Amino acid sequence: MEEAGTPHDSLLTASLTQVSVLVVDDEPGMRNFLVKTLTPHCRAVAEASNAEEAAAQLAAQHFDIMLLDNMMPGQKGLDWLAEQRTTGGVTDVIMVTAYADLETAIQAMRAGVSDFILKPFRTNQLLNAVCRCQQTAMLRRENRLLRRELEQCDLGARHRDRLLGGSPEIEEIRTTLERVKDVTTPLLITGASGTGKEVAARHLHAASKRADRPFVPVNCATIPAEMIELELFGHAAGAYPGAAAAREGLLASAQGGTVFIDEVADLSGPAQMALLRVLEDGLVRPVGTERSLQLDIRFVLASARSLRQEVAEGRFRPDLFFRIDVLNLQMPPLAHRGTDVLELAALFLDDLSHRLGLPGLEIDAAARAAMLRYDWPGNIRELRNFIERALIFGGFPLETLGGEQIARAAIAPLDQVERREILRALDAVDGNRTEAARRLGVSRKTIDRKCAAWGL
């Protein structure tokens, strides 16, 4: 074996900076060499001299990789590992052994060993094995997450990690997200369906220090209540009928990244309690196991329903609500975002025309006016559907924006429109003329003059 300080290619170990390793070996010299070699490159390295100590270490915290000696006093490493797998352990294991016969290799595969290191070995062989193990684990995790995202893929995916629009409302949202992007406090995003809550969560993740780690979206409304805990927390083999193998939960899959839990109000009572425990202590326990995993993830939660009302009506835990209602972001409806509707419409036209293989359309003056006038109760999702119909039929169906009366509405005199909007603004701000003027984009003198003319 080489000394631990032997020079090596720094690119080789660049992927290990966030990896935690447990070294299990009964020989003090070998154990010390492994620890000294790995410590400069890994986030954390712990050691154990036997299976009992290793079990205690695993119970205390999660390790990404375990280096395990097979021939130890008492219980063999492979026998102990096979037992651990039945309790839900998902740590990747590299077997360190001087005996590489066929029987041992078969036992190792059955026990879930990822790789072998044969004694004696060089430092670069050790580092290569650990790097391979980590990269394989990351690829396996990313593959599963990508498969899941493909199943849930949506139109406009190319832009789903950017909040588009130049309205003051969206500028304020972007400013808030920039301010909180790197804190670990959970973020609660509220707003009507279709206002872009997931896009805001992706925007936050992409701007944060966690951008190179997974973003895992979870829509509680689409997962059956009896399956939500299994999906979030994972499970051991045999945890329920048909569970032939252990499975990593979505929370563990997001290690180091961001979890977006949409429609959190749809979580069952037990799932709410389990989520509260995760938020409080950062630990997740897969169903059917006795081992907790330490998590390092940012939680972003969202709800289209009022969680305060859900609490009042007994459907949502008050302790969970107060735990997640620290940073609250309210997404504005599309009708309050001014000309953002036109920017989003142009985006959807471009995306959908390519996706559907249809020729693009020009948004003429009549279509722009109708889109700016319409309230969009279905928000961005309704706008996208409107654009898709327009592409399919080769023209904008303006009559669908609230019916024929909106497309061909009588034109009201300007002074009536002006009076209606000023009075509505004053009513919205409880008569505060300064605030009404600010929101309308006019001077306070203008409001005073108009009100005086109307005898107010």
Buried (B, 14 or more C-beta within 10 A) or exposed (E): BBEBEEEBEEEBBEBBEBBBBBBBBBBEEBBBBBBBBBBEBBEBBBBBBBBEBBBEBBEEBBBBBBBBBBBBEEEBBBBBBBBBBEBBBBBBBBBBBEEBEEEBBEBBEEBBBBBBBEEEBEBBBBBBBBBBBBEEBBEEBEEBBEEBBEEEEEBBEEBBBEBBBEBEBBEEBBEBBEEBBEEEEBBBBBBBBBBBBBBBBBBBBBBBEBBEBBBBBBBBEEBEEEEBBBBBBBBBBBBEEEBEEBBBBBBBBBBBBBBBBBBBBBBBEEBBBBBBBBBEEBBBBBBBBEBBBBBBBBBBBBBBBEBEEBBEEEBBBEEBBEBBBEBEBBBBBBBBBBEBBBBBBBBBBBBBBEBEEBEEBEBEEEBBEBBEBBBBEBBBBBBBBBBBEBBEEEEBBBEBBBEEEBBEEEEEEEEEEBBEEBBEBBEEBEEEBEBBBBBBEBEEEBBEEBBEEEEE
